[in-house]
Amino acid sequence: MAKRDKKQRTDTEVEAELNGNNGENDDSRSKKKLRKKNKRKEIPTVSMAVPASIIDNVPTLELATRLAGQIARAATIFRINEVIVFDNKGNPDNGSVLDNLDDESGAAFLMRILQYLETPQYLRKALFPMHNSLRFVGLLPPLDAPHHLRKHEWGPYREGVTVKERDSNSGATLVDVGLVKSVIVDQIFEPGRRVTVAMGTDRNLDSDLPRQVVSSSKPSEEGAYWGYQVRYAHNLSSVFKDCAYKGGYDFIVGTSEHGVVIKSSDLELPSFRHLLIAFGGLSGLEESIEEDDNLKNMQAHDTEHIFNLYLNTCPNQGSRTIRTEEAIFISLQYFQEPINRVLQG
């Protein structure tokens, strides 16, 4: 969770430093900032909420790691912008595989793996200290997301981490962006911060031409998928209440075998700014509702007061149960066509 908070603060601080004093008074700068904010196109986002209890019910650390890797792969493949890990009742009778693992909860473990995999490989050593939870991450397939650029690849943006060396005379900072040499950016940052760097068109790394640090949302504003953010919620209602987006989620979908059945081709989603798709654990979203003090008085048939839509995305299932990691892949594929119709319309 600390990594998530650090990344959020980084974006805020970068925005503040990029809007520094250029000889204008406070009122003039405030008006310019407001005009710039109003002009910025708001990018629609898709979030998914996943219960932490799915980790508590896995018998070994290796299998728990593989499960977390499946969720990370699904989020990346289907261009999910935010993954919320929420706590719910999920204590198995025979104990959790994490009981003796540095007292780390299922939620903390799942978040750590999700954040680790979302981070480009060349930044992981600098941003993630050694931890027992990461013991089996080497077995997982890479996400191969657009921001996971290789050493020989050049892109308009690269993720980087600020390093200790600083060019104090020019007010610049060296940033490791995964190339053969670090690049110079024209701002001063403390070491060990993850930043997004606009690389420009000059590919000469020996050049003294500084690059620019931009908001991490900048690549997304230009149409690129730039990974997912990870957020923690202590229960299901906190998933909705503590939304990181201004105005909250404007359309919320719950997935359950008790939901209504609609063909993907017939599903008409409204135009949205921030869409949320919620998944349940071993006993479904209904258990998460019952265990939430803010929602427990609601019965299964009252889900319309919690969700805008309550769907069964895999009717006529042949197995008694569909595991959460399976439901995520099935459902995100189900929503692809309806979401694309909204985004393209």
C-alpha positions as a Python dict, from the first residue, in 0.01 Angstrom:
ca = {
    (1, 'M'): (0, 0, 0),
    (2, 'A'): (290, 233, 65),
    (3, 'K'): (396, 212, -301),
    (4, 'R'): (51, 311, -416),
    (5, 'D'): (47, 614, -188),
    (6, 'K'): (394, 710, -303),
    (7, 'K'): (292, 703, -666),
    (8, 'Q'): (-15, 916, -597),
    (9, 'R'): (195, 1174, -417),
    (10, 'T'): (445, 1172, -698),
    (11, 'D'): (183, 1278, -953),
    (12, 'T'): (61, 1559, -728),
    (13, 'E'): (411, 1686, -658),
    (14, 'V'): (510, 1669, -1024),
    (15, 'E'): (205, 1876, -1118),
    (16, 'A'): (302, 2132, -853),
    (17, 'E'): (663, 2150, -967),
    (18, 'L'): (569, 2178, -1334),
    (19, 'N'): (344, 2471, -1247),
    (20, 'G'): (614, 2659, -1059),
    (21, 'N'): (653, 3036, -1033),
    (22, 'N'): (750, 3193, -1366),
    (23, 'G'): (729, 3552, -1256),
    (24, 'E'): (349, 3559, -1243),
    (25, 'N'): (144, 3645, -936),
    (26, 'D'): (-65, 3383, -755),
    (27, 'D'): (-394, 3500, -906),
    (28, 'S'): (-261, 3486, -1261),
    (29, 'R'): (-115, 3139, -1208),
    (30, 'S'): (-438, 3014, -1052),
    (31, 'K'): (-646, 3135, -1345),
    (32, 'K'): (-407, 2979, -1596),
    (33, 'K'): (-409, 2651, -1406),
    (34, 'L'): (-791, 2652, -1398),
    (35, 'R'): (-813, 2718, -1773),
    (36, 'K'): (-560, 2442, -1840),
    (37, 'K'): (-754, 2201, -1619),
    (38, 'N'): (-1083, 2279, -1793),
    (39, 'K'): (-926, 2228, -2135),
    (40, 'R'): (-776, 1891, -2044),
    (41, 'K'): (-984, 1611, -2188),
    (42, 'E'): (-1109, 1370, -1926),
    (43, 'I'): (-1016, 1015, -2017),
    (44, 'P'): (-1282, 751, -1941),
    (45, 'T'): (-1150, 485, -1703),
    (46, 'V'): (-1241, 126, -1622),
    (47, 'S'): (-1175, -6, -1271),
    (48, 'M'): (-1222, -348, -1120),
    (49, 'A'): (-1265, -446, -753),
    (50, 'V'): (-1125, -780, -634),
    (51, 'P'): (-1171, -938, -288),
    (52, 'A'): (-858, -1010, -86),
    (53, 'S'): (-1009, -1336, 41),
    (54, 'I'): (-916, -1513, -282),
    (55, 'I'): (-556, -1511, -155),
    (56, 'D'): (-651, -1640, 191),
    (57, 'N'): (-800, -1952, 35),
    (58, 'V'): (-487, -2056, -157),
    (59, 'P'): (-280, -2335, 8),
    (60, 'T'): (76, -2235, -94),
    (61, 'L'): (273, -1917, -151),
    (62, 'E'): (362, -2021, -506),
    (63, 'L'): (-3, -2073, -600),
    (64, 'A'): (-99, -1743, -434),
    (65, 'T'): (168, -1568, -641),
    (66, 'R'): (44, -1732, -961),
    (67, 'L'): (-313, -1627, -877),
    (68, 'A'): (-203, -1265, -830),
    (69, 'G'): (-15, -1288, -1159),
    (70, 'Q'): (-333, -1401, -1339),
    (71, 'I'): (-519, -1097, -1209),
    (72, 'A'): (-237, -866, -1319),
    (73, 'R'): (-236, -1024, -1666),
    (74, 'A'): (-613, -985, -1699),
    (75, 'A'): (-598, -620, -1590),
    (76, 'T'): (-329, -547, -1848),
    (77, 'I'): (-478, -745, -2136),
    (78, 'F'): (-814, -569, -2096),
    (79, 'R'): (-663, -222, -2032),
    (80, 'I'): (-792, -182, -1677),
    (81, 'N'): (-693, 155, -1528),
    (82, 'E'): (-740, 75, -1159),
    (83, 'V'): (-749, -239, -946),
    (84, 'I'): (-911, -207, -602),
    (85, 'V'): (-831, -481, -351),
    (86, 'F'): (-1098, -491, -81),
    (87, 'D'): (-1110, -686, 243),
    (88, 'N'): (-1401, -920, 305),
    (89, 'K'): (-1473, -1227, 515),
    (90, 'G'): (-1244, -1497, 383),
    (91, 'N'): (-1068, -1675, 667),
    (92, 'P'): (-1028, -2042, 571),
    (93, 'D'): (-1083, -2301, 845),
    (94, 'N'): (-735, -2449, 802),
    (95, 'G'): (-546, -2119, 812),
    (96, 'S'): (-393, -1901, 545),
    (97, 'V'): (-68, -1956, 360),
    (98, 'L'): (27, -1602, 468),
    (99, 'D'): (-17, -1658, 843),
    (100, 'N'): (359, -1693, 894),
    (101, 'L'): (472, -1464, 614),
    (102, 'D'): (584, -1148, 796),
    (103, 'D'): (227, -1107, 926),
    (104, 'E'): (122, -981, 585),
    (105, 'S'): (-250, -988, 506),
    (106, 'G'): (-398, -1128, 187),
    (107, 'A'): (-481, -775, 75),
    (108, 'A'): (-126, -648, 133),
    (109, 'F'): (20, -952, -45),
    (110, 'L'): (-208, -914, -348),
    (111, 'M'): (-138, -542, -373),
    (112, 'R'): (238, -596, -348),
    (113, 'I'): (238, -848, -635),
    (114, 'L'): (7, -633, -850),
    (115, 'Q'): (222, -323, -800),
    (116, 'Y'): (544, -516, -858),
    (117, 'L'): (422, -660, -1188),
    (118, 'E'): (287, -326, -1309),
    (119, 'T'): (630, -168, -1257),
    (120, 'P'): (870, -193, -1555),
    (121, 'Q'): (1134, -458, -1491),
    (122, 'Y'): (1426, -214, -1494),
    (123, 'L'): (1273, -14, -1205),
    (124, 'R'): (1184, -298, -971),
    (125, 'K'): (1517, -333, -793),
    (126, 'A'): (1519, 37, -706),
    (127, 'L'): (1154, 58, -601),
    (128, 'F'): (1093, -279, -430),
    (129, 'P'): (1315, -398, -146),
    (130, 'M'): (1357, -773, -100),
    (131, 'H'): (1051, -932, 60),
    (132, 'N'): (936, -1289, 128),
    (133, 'S'): (614, -1223, -61),
    (134, 'L'): (814, -1173, -381),
    (135, 'R'): (987, -1510, -357),
    (136, 'F'): (808, -1664, -656),
    (137, 'V'): (750, -1362, -882),
    (138, 'G'): (1024, -1486, -1115),
    (139, 'L'): (790, -1768, -1220),
    (140, 'L'): (525, -1528, -1352),
    (141, 'P'): (492, -1430, -1718),
    (142, 'P'): (568, -1062, -1782),
    (143, 'L'): (282, -821, -1841),
    (144, 'D'): (459, -680, -2147),
    (145, 'A'): (255, -361, -2115),
    (146, 'P'): (324, -62, -2343),
    (147, 'H'): (523, 114, -2070),
    (148, 'H'): (746, -192, -2018),
    (149, 'L'): (988, -85, -2287),
    (150, 'R'): (1305, -280, -2360),
    (151, 'K'): (1655, -134, -2379),
    (152, 'H'): (1656, -115, -2759),
    (153, 'E'): (1310, 44, -2781),
    (154, 'W'): (1244, 416, -2805),
    (155, 'G'): (909, 563, -2714),
    (156, 'P'): (769, 913, -2660),
    (157, 'Y'): (749, 837, -2287),
    (158, 'R'): (936, 610, -2049),
    (159, 'E'): (892, 533, -1681),
    (160, 'G'): (1201, 611, -1477),
    (161, 'V'): (1341, 639, -1127),
    (162, 'T'): (1545, 933, -1006),
    (163, 'V'): (1901, 844, -903),
    (164, 'K'): (2134, 990, -642),
    (165, 'E'): (2359, 1179, -880),
    (166, 'R'): (2247, 1535, -942),
    (167, 'D'): (2378, 1810, -1163),
    (168, 'S'): (2358, 2086, -904),
    (169, 'N'): (2499, 2353, -1133),
    (170, 'S'): (2216, 2327, -1387),
    (171, 'G'): (1932, 2240, -1150),
    (172, 'A'): (1880, 1900, -1314),
    (173, 'T'): (1832, 1540, -1203),
    (174, 'L'): (1951, 1214, -1355),
    (175, 'V'): (1678, 958, -1420),
    (176, 'D'): (1723, 588, -1496),
    (177, 'V'): (1473, 510, -1774),
    (178, 'G'): (1605, 165, -1859),
    (179, 'L'): (1841, 271, -2138),
    (180, 'V'): (2219, 232, -2155),
    (181, 'K'): (2258, 575, -1995),
    (182, 'S'): (2048, 780, -1756),
    (183, 'V'): (1880, 1090, -1896),
    (184, 'I'): (1878, 1441, -1755),
    (185, 'V'): (1553, 1612, -1659),
    (186, 'D'): (1530, 1983, -1594),
    (187, 'Q'): (1386, 1961, -1243),
    (188, 'I'): (1529, 1866, -906),
    (189, 'F'): (1380, 1554, -744),
    (190, 'E'): (1483, 1349, -445),
    (191, 'P'): (1633, 1010, -537),
    (192, 'G'): (1422, 697, -557),
    (193, 'R'): (1108, 850, -708),
    (194, 'R'): (919, 697, -995),
    (195, 'V'): (850, 951, -1267),
    (196, 'T'): (720, 958, -1624),
    (197, 'V'): (965, 1116, -1868),
    (198, 'A'): (881, 1269, -2205),
    (199, 'M'): (1173, 1150, -2417),
    (200, 'G'): (1137, 1387, -2712),
    (201, 'T'): (1285, 1311, -3053),
    (202, 'D'): (1658, 1342, -2977),
    (203, 'R'): (1784, 986, -2930),
    (204, 'N'): (2140, 1094, -2852),
    (205, 'L'): (2184, 1005, -2487),
    (206, 'D'): (2518, 1187, -2477),
    (207, 'S'): (2339, 1512, -2549),
    (208, 'D'): (2300, 1764, -2266),
    (209, 'L'): (1948, 1841, -2386),
    (210, 'P'): (1722, 1786, -2082),
    (211, 'R'): (1405, 1578, -2102),
    (212, 'Q'): (1077, 1666, -1934),
    (213, 'V'): (904, 1499, -1641),
    (214, 'V'): (528, 1490, -1699),
    (215, 'S'): (222, 1365, -1513),
    (216, 'S'): (183, 986, -1526),
    (217, 'S'): (-157, 1042, -1691),
    (218, 'K'): (-2, 1219, -1992),
    (219, 'P'): (54, 903, -2207),
    (220, 'S'): (-306, 796, -2139),
    (221, 'E'): (-432, 1136, -2250),
    (222, 'E'): (-264, 1069, -2582),
    (223, 'G'): (-433, 731, -2621),
    (224, 'A'): (-170, 492, -2480),
    (225, 'Y'): (-248, 230, -2218),
    (226, 'W'): (-7, 306, -1936),
    (227, 'G'): (-75, 38, -1678),
    (228, 'Y'): (-304, 27, -1377),
    (229, 'Q'): (-309, 190, -1036),
    (230, 'V'): (-369, -20, -723),
    (231, 'R'): (-587, 91, -432),
    (232, 'Y'): (-689, -69, -102),
    (233, 'A'): (-1042, -63, 45),
    (234, 'H'): (-1119, -204, 390),
    (235, 'N'): (-1464, -327, 278),
    (236, 'L'): (-1696, -324, -23),
    (237, 'S'): (-1863, 7, 61),
    (238, 'S'): (-1520, 173, 84),
    (239, 'V'): (-1459, 67, -276),
    (240, 'F'): (-1731, 312, -377),
    (241, 'K'): (-1694, 576, -104),
    (242, 'D'): (-1317, 625, -132),
    (243, 'C'): (-1302, 647, -510),
    (244, 'A'): (-984, 824, -623),
    (245, 'Y'): (-1159, 990, -918),
    (246, 'K'): (-1335, 1323, -879),
    (247, 'G'): (-1709, 1269, -875),
    (248, 'G'): (-1675, 897, -803),
    (249, 'Y'): (-1777, 606, -1022),
    (250, 'D'): (-2073, 701, -1236),
    (251, 'F'): (-2162, 343, -1334),
    (252, 'I'): (-2109, 37, -1114),
    (253, 'V'): (-2154, -324, -1226),
    (254, 'G'): (-2166, -625, -996),
    (255, 'T'): (-2096, -975, -1128),
    (256, 'S'): (-2270, -1280, -981),
    (257, 'E'): (-2434, -1606, -1078),
    (258, 'H'): (-2747, -1450, -928),
    (259, 'G'): (-2734, -1155, -1167),
    (260, 'V'): (-2948, -1099, -1475),
    (261, 'V'): (-2847, -1259, -1804),
    (262, 'I'): (-2790, -1026, -2099),
    (263, 'K'): (-2598, -1112, -2413),
    (264, 'S'): (-2281, -908, -2451),
    (265, 'S'): (-2399, -791, -2794),
    (266, 'D'): (-2727, -669, -2639),
    (267, 'L'): (-2575, -490, -2339),
    (268, 'E'): (-2600, -112, -2372),
    (269, 'L'): (-2382, 74, -2123),
    (270, 'P'): (-2445, 446, -2074),
    (271, 'S'): (-2174, 698, -2150),
    (272, 'F'): (-1943, 693, -1848),
    (273, 'R'): (-1646, 876, -1704),
    (274, 'H'): (-1545, 611, -1453),
    (275, 'L'): (-1680, 257, -1480),
    (276, 'L'): (-1637, 5, -1197),
    (277, 'I'): (-1676, -373, -1229),
    (278, 'A'): (-1688, -560, -896),
    (279, 'F'): (-1611, -928, -839),
    (280, 'G'): (-1694, -1147, -542),
    (281, 'G'): (-1493, -1410, -359),
    (282, 'L'): (-1561, -1774, -278),
    (283, 'S'): (-1923, -1701, -177),
    (284, 'G'): (-1980, -1417, -421),
    (285, 'L'): (-2054, -1048, -376),
    (286, 'E'): (-2351, -1143, -159),
    (287, 'E'): (-2115, -1245, 123),
    (288, 'S'): (-1920, -920, 88),
    (289, 'I'): (-2246, -729, 126),
    (290, 'E'): (-2346, -929, 435),
    (291, 'E'): (-2009, -873, 602),
    (292, 'D'): (-2010, -497, 539),
    (293, 'D'): (-2166, -302, 828),
    (294, 'N'): (-2274, -33, 585),
    (295, 'L'): (-2448, -278, 352),
    (296, 'K'): (-2539, -585, 559),
    (297, 'N'): (-2908, -491, 594),
    (298, 'M'): (-2946, -526, 221),
    (299, 'Q'): (-3048, -864, 82),
    (300, 'A'): (-2940, -1018, -246),
    (301, 'H'): (-3250, -883, -418),
    (302, 'D'): (-3162, -530, -304),
    (303, 'T'): (-2846, -515, -514),
    (304, 'E'): (-3004, -250, -738),
    (305, 'H'): (-2943, -6, -451),
    (306, 'I'): (-2571, -85, -459),
    (307, 'F'): (-2503, -153, -828),
    (308, 'N'): (-2639, 8, -1141),
    (309, 'L'): (-2629, -336, -1301),
    (310, 'Y'): (-2600, -685, -1153),
    (311, 'L'): (-2496, -933, -1421),
    (312, 'N'): (-2435, -1302, -1470),
    (313, 'T'): (-2164, -1298, -1737),
    (314, 'C'): (-2134, -1677, -1760),
    (315, 'P'): (-2479, -1839, -1758),
    (316, 'N'): (-2530, -2215, -1798),
    (317, 'Q'): (-2195, -2291, -1637),
    (318, 'G'): (-2088, -2654, -1635),
    (319, 'S'): (-1898, -2629, -1305),
    (320, 'R'): (-2068, -2565, -971),
    (321, 'T'): (-1828, -2281, -913),
    (322, 'I'): (-1638, -2027, -1118),
    (323, 'R'): (-1320, -1910, -945),
    (324, 'T'): (-1270, -1535, -915),
    (325, 'E'): (-965, -1533, -1140),
    (326, 'E'): (-1170, -1722, -1402),
    (327, 'A'): (-1466, -1486, -1360),
    (328, 'I'): (-1237, -1188, -1415),
    (329, 'F'): (-1117, -1314, -1754),
    (330, 'I'): (-1469, -1422, -1858),
    (331, 'S'): (-1631, -1096, -1752),
    (332, 'L'): (-1369, -858, -1889),
    (333, 'Q'): (-1397, -1029, -2227),
    (334, 'Y'): (-1777, -1005, -2199),
    (335, 'F'): (-1755, -628, -2140),
    (336, 'Q'): (-1512, -555, -2424),
    (337, 'E'): (-1772, -498, -2694),
    (338, 'P'): (-2013, -289, -2480),
    (339, 'I'): (-1727, -74, -2345),
    (340, 'N'): (-1579, -20, -2691),
    (341, 'R'): (-1917, 89, -2825),
    (342, 'V'): (-1932, 357, -2555),
    (343, 'L'): (-1572, 475, -2607),
    (344, 'Q'): (-1604, 488, -2984),
    (345, 'G'): (-1946, 648, -2979),
}
